[in-house]
Amino acid sequence: MTTSARDVGVAEPELAALPAPRRGPEFLYFARRNVKLLIGVSIVGLMLLLAIIGPFLVPGDPNAYVGPSAEAPSSAYWFGTTTFGQDVFAQFVHGLRNTFLVGALAGGIAAAIGMVVGFTAGYRGGVVDEGLSAFTNVILVIPTLAVMLIVAAYLTVRGVVVEALLIGFTSWPWAARAIRAQTFSLTAREFVDVARLSGMPSRRIIFREIAPNMSSYLFMTFILLFGGAVLIAATLDFIGLGPTQGTSLGLMMNNAVLWSALQLGVWWWFVPPGLGIMAIVGGLYIMNVGLDEVFNPKLRET
Amino acid sequence: MRRYFLRKLLIYLATFVVAVTIDWAIPRFMPGDPVQTLISRVPAGDPESARAITEYYNSVFGLDVPIWQQYLNFWSSLLHGDLGISVYAFPQSVTSVIWHAIPYTLGLLIPAILISWWAGNKFGALAARRKSLDNTVLPVGYVLSATPYMWLGILLAWGLASELQWFPISGGYSLSVEPNLSLSFVWDLLNHWFLPFLSLFLVAFGGWAIGMRNMIIYELESDYAHYLEALGAPQRLVRRYAFRNAVLPQVTGLALQLGVIVAGCLVTEIVFSYPGLGHLILEAIRNQDYFLLQGSFLFIIVGVLVANFLVDIAYLVLDPRTRAGMQGGRA
């Protein structure tokens, strides 16, 4: 602590003596020592890197017919080719990019809606809470996929962004419920009362007093929403309701099943896309557990 | 007690109304005209006949009356069990097509949900805070719960059915057997059922096991557990108390996970060409059979609502506090 203060040239002993309100150094201390967090971050990071760089290695249309039919992985085609002679690696990296896009966008939208509804319901209480909670419960019970099924079927032109919007607008309820419960317990604390007595406007209390105290919780909610969105997108794509243009990991699996890759034993067609999704979602989950242990001292393993 | 159920029923009723309204509104207010889409698939020569076809479709879909009338008509035909005629399985009605697919879907879903929930909870509780078990259960559980349902299905179909030929790769029963109540047919049915069931079971199992493991760790760190330990209570007793507390959030989780598992079941059926609702939905999308799609949507909603209600009852039976609280409220 003192060395870092000296490094940046801050010579104020009074400040250093105060209990540090900053969480940074302590968080980093535990984060760097948490194996689960490190594993999760490296898996997701590796996939993200592949999604960013990959498409530059195989430019052009990933659905183009470029090579021989159903060739096993080789130096020319790293992941082999489909029965139509499409490059599986090209489809994989482009699909990976779309997967991250859908996950981040849909997860972000769902987290934003969940936060607005959760904060409002939890902080306001009373009739507002009753109404919002009833609304949340209604949306919660309706299966996300069922709604998207009919919406997506009637939309004749669908892009990645549309898909992300659909997923984001239907998968927020559980997040709203969880955030509401957390806000509820924080609103009863003394420091919120003090803020209220000092005449702070509600929005400032929520964003300055309540939200920072559950920032770790919010971040983990976003991670789970991200992972969930990736899985839902894969499901939609697999049913054939994904983006109408380009490729995606779910669509690759759909095509593989449709064109009997299973019966023909063309395993390099359907193994990579599923493995990619599993790595991303699994990495996110493990990251989440690691973060939980970092933030919550009770869970740290001795 | 009555208040609790009344409240729950009200929520479910509201959900049903919202769902039906969505089902009614989406085809009407989406950008793009489904009638035009239908017509464009069948090229009409001159504008005169195109107009006649448009009028015909409008009257068939009931689009030629005021919008509020359309909404009321939709409800009235719905309550009569009339969901329209399927295009894909013409001239059968949507209700009868779905009715024939439902047993297969439920036959997969119900055992998969119940057995995975039970086994996952037992396993997770066993693994919590036990180093050797935890080190295997945790990674395996995470890998399983992060696996997309269809991918595990694809892998099982490829490995166990296509390569090893232990199980049939597709269908609900062999084409060579006559559907009847004989032993050989039931055996054939079970043979086809096993792989889709297994892939559903495994993915769900991973999620439950991890959930339970984490809950037990939370519970073992709580004050009552430490107090019991300090009193010298045997580990088994402490764990039993922890389990009873940890199982409640898992019951709530069951209600929350229903939608995900149903979605998983639909895609698993597609992988195995299993003749359930998922397979039907795929065909409906391919054939642009909107009535069938909307009907399937309603069936899924009703199924999930009923299941939610059953979970509510289960929660009531398992948690003495809810009952006590309700009695206190009444007194």
Interface residues (C-beta under 8 A of the other chain):
Chain A: A134 N137 V138 I139 L140 V141 I142 P143 T144 L145 A146 V147 L149 I150 V151 A153 Y154 L155 T156 W174 G227 L231 I232 A234 T235 F238 I239 G240 L241 G250 M253 A256 V257 L262 Q263 G265 W267 F270 V271 P273 G274 L275 I277 M278 V281 G282 L284 Y285 I286 V289 K298 L299
Chain B: I11 Y12 A14 T15 V18 A19 I22 D23 I26 P27 M30 P31 G32 P34 T37 Y142 V143 S145 A146 T147 P148 Y149 M150 W151 L152 I154 L155 A157 W158 A161 S162 E163 I169 N214 I217 Y218 E221 L256 L258 G259 V260 V262 A263 G264 L266 V267 I270 V271 I281 L282 A284 I285 R286 Q288 Y290 L293 Q294 S296 F297 I300 I301 V304 L305 N308
